[in-house]
Amino acid sequence: MNWTLALPEIVLACCGLAILVFGVVQTKAQPFLSCAMLTIASFVVTGFLVLTTPDGVGYNHIFVNDDFARFMKILSLAGGALATMLTVGHARAMKVERFEFPVLLLFSTLGTMMMASSGNLMTLFIGLELSSLAIYILCAFARDEVAGAEAGLKYFVLGSLASGLLLYGSALVYGFAGTMEYGAIQQALGAEGAVPLGLMFGIVFMLAGLTFKLSAVPFHMWTPDVYQGAPTSVTAFMAGAPKFAAFALLLRVMAGPFGHVAPQWRMLVEAIAILSMLFGAVAAIPQKDIKRLMAYSSIGHMGYALMGLCAGTPEGMRGTLVYLATYLLMNVGAFAVIVAMQRKGRGLTAISDLSGLGRTDPGLAMAMAIFMLSMAGLPPLAGFFGKMMVFYAALNAHLHVLVLAGVVSSVIGAYYYVRVVKVMFFEDGAPSFDRRPLSLSFLSVGMGVATVCFLLVWGPVSSAAQAAALALFR
């Protein structure tokens, strides 16, 4: 049992407990800022450990550390750190200025890391629940806000249902395969002649539970209301690290233990991807709230990312990983602008509140325009490269209907992204926003520069994604 493989998770868990104790014993009224800074430092230290921990399988084959796990852990840590930075400066306005908030973000990120290294159906479920339970609390953290309490309750009820589906599917797979280890399940399925019907039901239930976490159609029903009601920094976090971890599980499980039965589940994943892309594009058009628009946009983006899984090749997996990396940049940057939408200390989320931003705050408007156009897939922004890679992988796999649906969805989706740009630069001006803290300026500028200059790092990111994808097929 090589316990050092889980050293990053062990260190992050210990840091979380230490920060929790630190917050409790503080004599200050609100030790939020100190705990938030310590949380960000913990993410940085853990990221360094992730990069230096060797490959291997430990804890009796339930924990896997490889290039794929490393890539997804770095994305999850980056999402957690950036969401914490989003909170600093506007925690009081969002009514989350308590030291438990960054600690919950930390433990949710810890769960996503366990999911990325899962080698067993039981660790899959434990990591998923550790991440989800923290997010349930985070959604309702502003407990005096009716919308926040409603968002937390909706996510808790529907998330519990999805967890039950996933657990029931895992039980069916265990019953027919006789093991919970991914490698052993793969060998059992490879030795089978015809795939038992009960096992296919188990795969379908597991797929339903995981796609709920991705907010993919038809398990998307919670997304708009929860995105709108939760604190904005929580929404930014939910759209990042937990979805990356759910994708890590989905890719590892479907390409690994269930890779031998790909013809049986590929059509189902294709249908989910097509419906997610089309529904996300069409349903976002009438939205007047920017957070609800981002919710439907997220549904569509998950459909695009699923195209790589449908291809079922290392090239497709690489495209999905690059797409997730670019989505992190665009998503965090857009939510940094949304957090900055404050007037007289009150948060605003209506798209009309962005009217005239190009005149009152040209820098913030330019950053938002970059993120919107990148999400639409315009070259040479980061979003273009992610879409290009998943489209190319799907074409090489002869999934022409899937590619056609993706192209149509991209054209439709461009309308509501460009509409936000139109509101900012071509409509009558609304009053200017409050002065924003330095952290938000840093995030919006930093993510904007990274989105514009992604071509400069496309090669290294693509190489890392290629190594991660190949690790799934060893």
C-alpha positions in Angstrom: 0.0 0.0 0.0 1.8 3.1 -1.3 0.3 5.9 0.8 2.5 8.6 -0.7 0.4 8.5 -3.9 -2.4 10.3 -2.0 0.0 12.8 -0.3 -1.7 15.8 -2.0 -5.1 14.7 -0.8 -3.7 14.0 2.7 -2.0 17.4 2.9 -5.1 19.3 1.6 -7.4 17.5 4.2 -5.0 18.4 7.0 -4.8 22.0 5.8 -8.6 22.1 5.8 -8.9 20.9 9.3 -6.1 23.3 10.5 -7.9 26.3 8.8 -11.2 25.2 10.4 -9.6 25.2 13.8 -7.8 28.5 13.1 -11.1 30.1 12.2 -12.8 28.8 15.4 -10.1 30.0 17.8 -9.7 33.5 16.2 -10.7 36.4 18.5 -11.6 38.6 15.5 -15.2 39.0 14.6 -14.7 37.8 11.1 -11.5 35.8 10.3 -12.9 35.3 6.7 -10.0 37.0 4.9 -7.3 35.1 6.8 -9.0 31.7 6.2 -9.5 32.6 2.5 -5.8 33.4 2.0 -4.8 30.2 3.8 -7.1 28.2 1.6 -5.6 29.7 -1.6 -2.1 28.9 -0.2 -3.3 25.3 0.5 -4.4 24.9 -3.1 -1.0 26.2 -4.3 0.9 23.8 -2.1 -1.3 20.9 -3.1 -0.9 21.7 -6.8 2.9 21.5 -6.4 2.5 18.1 -4.7 0.2 16.9 -7.5 2.9 17.7 -10.0 5.6 16.0 -8.1 3.8 12.8 -6.9 4.8 9.7 -8.9 2.5 7.5 -10.9 1.2 4.4 -9.4 -1.7 2.4 -7.9 -2.2 2.3 -4.1 -4.5 1.4 -1.3 -5.2 -2.1 -2.7 -6.1 -0.8 -6.2 -8.7 1.8 -5.1 -6.5 4.9 -5.7 -4.9 5.6 -9.0 -2.3 8.4 -9.7 -1.4 8.9 -13.4 -1.2 11.7 -16.0 -5.0 11.8 -16.3 -5.6 12.2 -12.6 -2.9 14.8 -12.4 -4.4 16.9 -15.3 -7.9 16.8 -13.7 -6.6 17.6 -10.2 -4.8 20.7 -11.5 -8.0 21.9 -13.2 -10.0 21.3 -10.0 -7.4 23.0 -7.8 -7.3 26.0 -10.2 -11.1 26.2 -10.1 -11.2 26.1 -6.3 -8.5 28.7 -5.9 -10.1 31.1 -8.5 -13.5 30.7 -6.9 -12.0 31.6 -3.5 -10.4 34.7 -5.1 -13.7 35.7 -6.6 -15.2 35.8 -3.1 -12.5 38.0 -1.6 -13.6 41.6 -1.7 -17.3 41.0 -2.2 -18.0 38.4 0.5 -20.0 40.9 2.6 -22.1 41.9 -0.4 -22.8 38.2 -1.2 -23.5 37.5 2.5 -20.9 34.8 2.8 -18.3 36.5 4.9 -17.8 33.7 7.3 -14.6 31.6 7.7 -16.5 28.3 7.0 -17.0 29.4 3.4 -13.5 28.9 2.1 -13.1 25.7 4.2 -16.2 24.2 2.5 -14.7 25.1 -0.9 -11.5 23.3 0.1 -13.3 20.1 1.2 -15.4 20.1 -2.0 -12.2 20.4 -4.0 -10.7 17.6 -2.0 -13.7 15.4 -3.0 -13.1 16.3 -6.7 -9.5 15.2 -6.4 -10.5 11.9 -4.9 -12.9 11.4 -7.9 -10.1 12.0 -10.3 -8.0 9.3 -8.7 -10.8 6.9 -8.2 -9.9 3.3 -9.0 -12.9 1.7 -7.4 -16.7 2.2 -7.4 -16.7 2.8 -3.7 -14.0 5.6 -3.8 -16.0 7.0 -6.8 -19.0 7.4 -4.6 -17.2 8.7 -1.5 -15.4 11.4 -3.5 -18.6 12.4 -5.2 -20.5 12.7 -2.0 -17.7 14.6 -0.2 -17.7 17.2 -3.0 -21.5 17.3 -3.2 -22.3 17.7 0.5 -20.1 20.7 0.7 -21.7 22.3 -2.3 -25.2 21.7 -0.9 -24.2 23.9 2.1 -22.4 26.5 -0.1 -25.6 27.0 -2.3 -27.6 27.9 0.8 -24.8 29.7 2.6 -26.5 33.1 2.5 -29.2 31.6 4.7 -31.1 34.9 5.0 -31.7 35.0 1.2 -34.8 33.1 0.1 -33.4 32.4 -3.4 -30.2 30.9 -1.8 -32.2 28.7 0.5 -34.4 27.5 -2.4 -31.3 26.8 -4.5 -29.7 24.8 -1.8 -32.8 22.8 -1.1 -33.4 22.1 -4.8 -29.9 21.0 -5.4 -29.9 18.8 -2.3 -33.1 17.0 -3.2 -32.2 16.4 -6.8 -28.6 15.7 -6.0 -29.6 13.0 -3.5 -31.8 11.4 -6.2 -28.8 11.4 -8.6 -26.6 9.9 -5.9 -29.1 7.2 -5.4 -29.2 6.4 -9.1 -25.4 6.2 -9.2 -25.3 4.0 -6.1 -27.9 1.7 -7.5 -26.1 1.4 -10.8 -22.8 0.7 -9.0 -24.6 -2.1 -7.0 -25.8 -3.6 -10.3 -22.4 -3.5 -11.8 -20.9 -5.1 -8.7 -23.5 -7.8 -8.7 -22.9 -8.8 -12.3 -19.1 -8.3 -12.4 -18.3 -9.6 -8.9 -15.9 -6.7 -8.1 -15.8 -3.0 -7.6 -12.2 -2.4 -9.0 -12.1 -0.8 -12.4 -9.4 -3.1 -13.7 -11.2 -6.2 -12.6 -14.5 -5.0 -14.0 -12.7 -4.4 -17.4 -11.3 -8.0 -17.3 -14.7 -9.4 -16.4 -16.5 -7.6 -19.2 -13.7 -8.6 -21.7 -14.2 -12.3 -20.7 -18.0 -12.1 -21.2 -19.5 -13.2 -24.4 -22.8 -11.3 -24.5 -23.2 -8.4 -22.1 -25.9 -9.2 -19.4 -29.0 -7.0 -19.6 -28.7 -6.2 -15.9 -25.2 -4.9 -16.3 -26.3 -2.6 -19.1 -29.0 -1.3 -16.7 -26.2 -0.6 -14.2 -24.2 1.3 -16.7 -27.2 3.4 -17.6 -28.0 4.2 -14.0 -24.4 5.2 -13.4 -24.4 7.3 -16.5 -27.6 9.1 -15.3 -26.0 9.9 -11.9 -22.8 11.3 -13.5 -24.6 13.3 -16.2 -26.7 15.0 -13.5 -23.5 16.4 -12.0 -22.6 17.6 -15.5 -26.0 19.3 -15.8 -26.4 17.5 -19.2 -29.9 17.0 -20.7 -32.2 15.4 -19.5 -30.7 15.8 -16.0 -30.3 19.6 -16.2 -33.5 20.7 -14.4 -31.7 22.0 -11.4 -29.1 24.1 -13.2 -30.9 27.5 -13.9 -32.5 27.9 -10.5 -29.5 26.8 -8.6 -27.1 29.0 -10.6 -29.4 32.0 -10.1 -30.0 31.5 -6.4 -26.6 30.5 -5.2 -23.9 33.1 -4.3 -22.1 34.1 -7.5 -18.7 32.7 -6.4 -20.4 29.4 -5.6 -22.0 29.4 -9.0 -18.5 30.0 -10.5 -17.1 27.1 -8.5 -20.0 24.7 -9.4 -19.5 25.4 -13.1 -15.8 24.5 -12.7 -14.2 22.0 -10.3 -17.2 19.7 -9.7 -18.0 19.3 -13.4 -14.3 18.7 -14.1 -14.3 15.9 -11.5 -17.6 14.4 -12.9 -16.0 14.4 -16.3 -12.9 12.7 -14.8 -15.1 10.0 -13.5 -17.1 9.7 -16.7 -14.0 9.4 -18.9 -12.2 7.0 -16.6 -15.2 4.7 -16.1 -16.5 4.7 -19.7 -13.0 4.4 -21.3 -11.7 1.9 -18.7 -14.0 -0.7 -17.2 -16.8 -0.1 -19.7 -14.6 0.4 -22.7 -15.3 -3.1 -24.0 -19.0 -2.4 -24.3 -18.7 1.1 -25.9 -21.0 0.2 -28.9 -23.8 -0.4 -26.3 -23.5 3.0 -24.5 -22.1 5.3 -27.2 -25.5 6.0 -28.9 -26.9 7.0 -25.5 -24.0 9.5 -24.8 -24.4 10.9 -28.3 -28.1 11.5 -27.7 -27.2 13.3 -24.4 -24.6 15.4 -26.1 -26.9 16.4 -29.0 -29.8 17.3 -26.7 -27.5 19.3 -24.3 -26.0 21.3 -27.2 -29.4 22.1 -28.8 -31.3 22.7 -25.6 -28.6 24.9 -24.1 -28.5 27.0 -27.3 -32.2 27.5 -27.7 -33.2 27.9 -24.0 -30.6 30.6 -23.4 -32.1 33.0 -26.1 -35.0 34.4 -24.0 -33.1 34.7 -20.7 -32.9 38.2 -19.1 -30.7 37.2 -16.2 -27.0 36.8 -16.9 -26.6 33.9 -14.3 -29.4 32.0 -15.9 -27.9 32.6 -19.3 -24.6 31.2 -18.0 -26.5 28.2 -16.7 -28.0 27.3 -20.1 -24.6 28.1 -21.6 -23.0 25.6 -19.2 -25.5 22.9 -20.4 -24.5 23.5 -24.0 -20.8 23.4 -23.2 -21.1 20.1 -21.4 -22.6 18.7 -24.6 -19.7 19.9 -26.7 -17.2 18.4 -24.2 -19.1 15.0 -24.4 -18.3 14.9 -28.1 -14.8 13.7 -27.3 -16.2 10.9 -25.1 -18.5 9.8 -28.0 -15.5 9.5 -30.3 -14.0 7.0 -27.8 -10.5 7.6 -29.0 -7.4 9.1 -27.3 -7.8 12.0 -29.8 -11.4 12.5 -28.6 -10.4 12.4 -24.9 -7.6 14.9 -25.5 -10.1 17.2 -27.2 -12.4 17.0 -24.2 -9.6 17.8 -21.7 -8.5 20.8 -23.8 -12.1 21.9 -24.0 -12.4 21.8 -20.2 -9.2 23.8 -19.7 -10.4 26.5 -22.0 -13.9 26.5 -20.4 -12.2 27.2 -17.0 -10.6 30.4 -18.4 -13.8 31.7 -20.0 -16.1 30.7 -17.1 -14.0 32.2 -14.3 -13.5 35.4 -16.3 -17.2 35.8 -17.0 -18.2 35.3 -13.4 -15.5 37.7 -12.3 -17.4 40.4 -14.3 -20.7 39.2 -12.9 -19.4 39.6 -9.3 -18.3 43.1 -10.2 -21.8 44.0 -11.2 -22.6 45.9 -8.0 -24.4 49.2 -7.4 -24.5 50.8 -3.9 -23.4 47.5 -2.4 -26.2 45.5 -4.1 -25.5 42.7 -6.5 -27.0 42.9 -10.0 -27.6 40.0 -12.4 -29.9 41.4 -15.1 -28.4 41.6 -18.6 -29.9 45.1 -19.0 -27.6 46.2 -16.1 -24.7 45.9 -18.5 -26.1 48.6 -20.7 -23.5 51.2 -21.7 -20.7 49.4 -19.8 -18.4 50.1 -22.8 -18.6 53.8 -21.9 -18.6 53.7 -18.1 -16.0 50.9 -17.7 -14.3 50.0 -21.1 -11.9 47.6 -19.5 -14.5 45.5 -17.8 -16.7 45.6 -21.0 -13.8 44.5 -23.2 -13.0 41.6 -20.8 -16.7 40.4 -20.9 -16.8 40.7 -24.6 -13.7 38.5 -24.9 -15.3 35.8 -22.7 -18.6 35.9 -24.6 -17.0 35.7 -28.0 -14.7 32.9 -26.8 -17.7 30.9 -25.6 -19.2 31.4 -29.0 -16.0 29.8 -30.5 -14.6 32.7 -32.4 -11.0 32.4 -33.4 -8.3 33.0 -32.3 -9.8 32.9 -28.7 -9.4 29.9 -26.4 -12.9 28.6 -27.0 -12.2 28.1 -30.7 -9.4 25.6 -30.0 -11.5 23.5 -27.6 -14.4 23.3 -30.1 -12.1 22.6 -33.0 -10.4 19.6 -31.3 -13.7 17.9 -30.2 -15.2 18.6 -33.6 -12.2 17.1 -35.4 -12.2 14.0 -33.1 -15.9 13.4 -33.8 -15.4 13.8 -37.5 -12.6 11.3 -37.5 -14.9 8.9 -35.7 -17.5 9.4 -38.4 -20.0 10.9 -36.0 -21.4 13.3 -38.6 -24.9 13.8 -37.0 -23.1 14.8 -33.8 -20.9 17.3 -35.6 -23.8 18.7 -37.5 -25.7 19.3 -34.2 -22.7 20.9 -32.8 -22.3 23.3 -35.7 -26.0 24.3 -35.6 -25.9 24.8 -31.8 -22.8 27.0 -32.2 -24.5 29.2 -34.7 -27.6 29.5 -32.5 -25.5 30.1 -29.4 -23.5 32.9 -31.0 -26.7 35.0 -31.0 -27.1 35.3 -27.3 -23.4 35.7 -26.7 -23.2 38.6 -29.2 -26.4 40.0 -27.7 -24.5 40.6 -24.4 -21.8 42.4 -26.3 -24.4 44.5 -28.1 -26.0 45.5 -24.8 -22.6 46.6 -23.4 -21.5 48.7 -26.4 -24.5 49.8 -28.3 -27.3 50.4 -25.8 -28.1 53.5 -23.6 -25.9 53.6 -20.6 -26.9 52.5 -17.1 -25.3 54.0 -14.0 -21.7 52.9 -13.5 -20.9 50.0 -11.1 -19.2 50.4 -7.7 -15.5 50.4 -7.5 -14.4 46.8 -7.6 -11.6 45.3 -5.5 -8.2 44.5 -6.9 -8.8 40.8 -6.9 -11.6 41.1 -9.4 -9.6 43.3 -11.7 -6.8 40.9 -11.5 -9.0 37.9 -12.4 -10.9 39.6 -15.2 -7.7 40.9 -16.8 -5.7 37.7 -16.2 -8.4 35.4 -17.6 -9.0 37.8 -20.5 -5.3 37.8 -21.5 -5.1 34.0 -21.1 -8.2 33.6 -23.3 -6.8 35.9 -26.0 -3.3 34.4 -25.9 -4.3 30.8 -25.5 -2.6 30.0 -28.8 0.8 30.6 -27.2 0.2 27.7 -24.7 -2.0 25.5 -26.8 0.9 23.2 -27.6 1.9 22.5 -24.0 -1.7 22.2 -22.9 -2.5 19.9 -25.8 0.6 17.7 -25.0 -0.4 17.4 -21.3 -4.0 16.5 -22.4 -2.6 13.9 -24.8 -0.5 12.3 -22.1 -3.6 12.3 -19.8 -5.8 10.7 -22.5 -3.3 8.0 -23.3 -3.2 7.1 -19.6 -6.8 6.1 -19.9 -6.1 3.5 -22.5 -3.1 1.7 -20.9 
